Amino acid sequence: MTTSLAFVLSILYSCPTGSSHFFLFLFIALFVVQFLVPAFRLKRKLNCVIDRLKAVKEANEAGVVDLEAIARRATAVGIYSISGVGMPFCCRPVDQQDFARICGFPQNAEELFFLFPKAVYPLTPSQLREAVAQRSDSTVVELDGEVVAFANFYRWETGGCCAIGNVVVAPAARGTGAGRYLIEQMIDLAIAKHRAAEVRVSCFNGNVAGLLFYHSLGFTPFALEERQDGKGQRVALIHLRLPCIPD
């Protein structure tokens, strides 16, 4: 907490006098908002605030004092605000014309196996179309009008469990927050549309980045299933869940 405060103060110190008051007010307002959101989202929301302030600091170091230019800088590094103001990411239902682009996201057979075990590399629009037809709420995330992430539900129960699958992010958008935004949107969709009591994801043991990512979102493992990869080797499929209703 001390480190974060020192970082914020360094940002305010580096800002021009006129804008420092604005950023101080912005920080205080965002900080207050954090304590009004549900506890299970508080940590990741605060991380977004810190990331946004880092973008502001970089803009000031570059001599940018125009607020619109600062917002563009925040957008460029993939930051989305808590309130949605200036949010570069948006989501919508998948469209047939998106399939070709999504098929280019998996960079090798292993990546494809992680997101779509039954598919054959390289992924084709026909394979993806068949999967979408058997699933629900296939969703894409856009950044500056370009599709950068995709997911859907392979299981959906009203008042029960929704399981997220086919999760993939464009190589160029990895590390920008697109994946986090995607999963948060799918969680919100599960709650709002299906009144889900629990959201689940499954991740292979070899996908360490995926396991760490879901852990950071609050998912916890509850079951393990033996599978075989494309080479016939034994692998473990780890099932994780996130309760949507407090115990």
C-alpha positions in Angstrom: 0.0 0.0 0.0 2.9 2.3 0.9 4.6 1.6 -2.5 1.4 2.3 -4.4 0.8 5.6 -2.5 4.4 6.7 -3.2 3.9 5.8 -6.9 0.7 7.9 -7.1 2.4 10.8 -5.4 5.2 10.7 -7.9 2.6 10.9 -10.7 1.0 13.9 -9.2 4.3 15.6 -8.6 5.3 15.0 -12.2 2.0 16.5 -13.6 1.7 20.1 -14.6 0.1 22.2 -11.8 -3.2 22.6 -13.5 -3.6 18.9 -14.2 -2.3 17.6 -10.9 -5.5 18.7 -9.1 -7.6 16.8 -11.7 -5.6 13.6 -11.3 -5.7 13.9 -7.5 -9.5 14.2 -7.7 -9.6 11.3 -10.2 -7.5 9.1 -8.0 -9.7 9.9 -4.9 -12.9 9.3 -6.8 -11.7 5.9 -8.2 -10.3 4.9 -4.8 -13.7 5.5 -3.2 -15.5 3.6 -5.9 -13.4 0.6 -5.2 -15.0 0.1 -1.7 -18.5 0.2 -3.2 -18.0 -2.8 -5.5 -18.3 -6.4 -4.4 -15.3 -7.7 -2.4 -14.4 -10.4 -4.8 -13.7 -7.8 -7.6 -12.0 -5.2 -5.4 -8.4 -6.4 -6.0 -8.5 -6.6 -9.8 -10.3 -3.2 -10.0 -7.5 -1.6 -7.9 -5.0 -3.1 -10.3 -6.8 -1.4 -13.2 -6.5 1.9 -11.3 -2.7 1.5 -10.9 -2.3 0.5 -14.5 -4.2 3.6 -15.6 -2.1 5.8 -13.5 1.0 4.3 -15.0 -0.3 5.2 -18.4 -0.9 8.8 -17.2 2.6 9.0 -15.8 4.1 7.8 -19.1 2.1 10.4 -20.9 3.3 13.2 -18.6 6.9 12.0 -19.0 6.5 12.3 -22.7 5.3 15.9 -22.3 1.7 15.2 -23.0 -0.7 17.4 -21.0 -3.8 17.2 -23.2 -6.4 15.0 -21.5 -7.6 13.5 -24.8 -4.1 12.6 -25.7 -3.6 11.0 -22.2 -6.8 9.0 -22.8 -5.4 7.8 -26.1 -2.2 6.7 -24.4 -4.1 4.7 -21.8 -6.1 3.1 -24.6 -2.9 2.2 -26.5 -1.6 0.2 -23.6 -4.9 -1.6 -23.1 -6.2 0.0 -20.0 -10.0 0.1 -19.3 -11.5 2.2 -16.7 -13.8 1.1 -13.9 -16.7 3.3 -14.9 -16.3 2.4 -18.6 -15.3 6.0 -19.6 -12.6 5.8 -22.1 -12.8 2.0 -22.2 -11.0 0.7 -25.3 -12.4 -2.8 -25.1 -16.0 -3.7 -26.0 -17.7 -7.1 -26.5 -20.4 -8.4 -28.8 -21.8 -11.7 -30.1 -19.6 -13.4 -32.6 -20.4 -13.0 -36.3 -19.7 -15.4 -39.2 -17.2 -12.8 -40.6 -15.1 -13.1 -37.4 -14.3 -16.8 -37.9 -11.4 -16.4 -40.2 -9.6 -13.9 -37.9 -10.2 -16.0 -34.8 -8.8 -19.1 -36.6 -5.5 -17.2 -36.8 -5.2 -16.7 -33.0 -3.7 -20.2 -32.1 -0.1 -20.1 -33.1 0.6 -23.8 -33.0 -1.0 -27.2 -32.4 -0.4 -27.0 -28.6 -2.2 -23.7 -28.3 -5.1 -25.0 -30.3 -5.3 -28.1 -28.1 -5.5 -25.9 -25.0 -8.5 -24.0 -26.3 -10.2 -26.6 -28.6 -9.0 -30.2 -27.9 -11.1 -31.8 -30.6 -10.0 -29.4 -33.4 -7.2 -30.2 -35.9 -4.5 -27.7 -36.5 -4.6 -25.3 -38.2 -8.1 -24.2 -37.0 -10.5 -23.6 -39.9 -13.7 -21.6 -40.0 -15.7 -24.7 -40.5 -14.4 -26.3 -37.3 -15.1 -23.1 -35.4 -18.5 -22.8 -36.9 -19.4 -26.3 -35.8 -18.3 -25.6 -32.2 -20.2 -22.3 -32.1 -23.4 -24.1 -33.3 -23.1 -26.5 -30.3 -22.4 -23.8 -27.7 -24.0 -20.7 -26.2 -23.2 -17.0 -26.0 -20.1 -17.0 -28.3 -18.6 -13.6 -27.7 -15.7 -11.6 -29.1 -13.8 -8.7 -27.6 -12.9 -5.8 -29.9 -10.0 -3.3 -29.5 -10.2 -0.3 -31.8 -12.8 -2.1 -34.0 -10.6 -5.2 -34.3 -11.5 -8.6 -32.8 -8.8 -9.6 -30.3 -10.4 -12.3 -28.1 -13.1 -15.0 -28.2 -14.9 -17.4 -25.8 -18.3 -19.1 -25.2 -20.2 -21.3 -22.9 -20.0 -25.1 -23.5 -22.3 -25.6 -20.5 -25.1 -23.3 -19.4 -27.7 -23.9 -16.8 -30.3 -21.4 -15.5 -29.6 -20.9 -11.8 -26.8 -23.4 -12.0 -23.4 -23.6 -13.6 -22.0 -21.9 -16.7 -18.7 -23.2 -18.1 -16.5 -21.0 -20.2 -14.6 -22.6 -23.1 -12.8 -21.9 -26.4 -11.0 -19.1 -24.7 -8.4 -17.5 -27.0 -6.7 -14.1 -27.3 -4.9 -12.7 -30.4 -1.1 -12.9 -30.1 -0.7 -9.1 -30.4 -3.3 -8.5 -27.7 -1.9 -10.8 -25.1 -0.8 -8.9 -22.0 -3.1 -6.0 -22.7 -5.9 -6.9 -20.4 -8.1 -8.3 -23.3 -8.2 -11.8 -21.7 -9.2 -10.4 -18.3 -11.9 -8.2 -19.8 -13.2 -11.2 -21.8 -13.5 -13.5 -18.8 -15.1 -10.7 -16.7 -17.6 -10.1 -19.4 -18.4 -13.8 -19.6 -18.9 -14.0 -15.8 -21.2 -11.0 -16.0 -23.1 -12.6 -18.8 -23.5 -15.9 -16.9 -24.9 -14.0 -13.9 -27.2 -11.6 -15.8 -28.5 -13.9 -18.5 -28.4 -17.3 -16.9 -28.5 -16.4 -13.2 -25.5 -18.6 -12.7 -24.6 -19.7 -9.2 -21.1 -20.8 -10.3 -18.8 -20.2 -13.3 -16.3 -22.8 -14.3 -13.3 -23.1 -16.6 -11.0 -26.0 -17.4 -7.3 -25.7 -18.1 -4.7 -28.3 -19.0 -1.7 -28.8 -16.7 0.7 -27.7 -19.5 -1.0 -24.3 -19.8 0.8 -22.7 -16.9 0.0 -19.2 -18.0 -3.7 -20.1 -18.2 -3.7 -21.6 -14.7 -2.0 -18.6 -13.2 -4.4 -16.3 -15.1 -7.6 -18.0 -13.8 -6.1 -18.1 -10.3 -5.7 -14.3 -10.5 -9.4 -13.9 -11.3 -10.4 -15.9 -8.2 -11.0 -19.4 -9.7 -10.0 -22.3 -7.6 -9.4 -26.0 -8.6 -11.9 -28.6 -7.5 -11.4 -31.6 -9.8 -8.8 -33.2 -12.1 -9.5 -35.4 -15.2 -7.0 -37.5 -17.2 -6.9 -36.8 -20.9 -4.6 -37.5 -23.9 -3.0 -34.8 -26.0 -2.6 -34.8 -29.7 0.5 -37.0 -29.4 -1.2 -39.6 -27.2 0.6 -38.4 -24.1 -1.2 -38.3 -20.7 -2.2 -34.9 -19.5 -4.3 -33.5 -16.7 -7.4 -31.3 -17.3 -7.9 -29.2 -14.2 -11.4 -27.9 -13.5 -11.7 -24.6 -11.7 -14.7 -22.7 -10.4 -15.8 -19.3 -9.2 -18.8 -19.0 -7.0 -21.2 -16.2 -8.0 -23.3 -16.4 -4.8 -21.5 -15.9 -1.5 -21.4 -19.0 0.7 
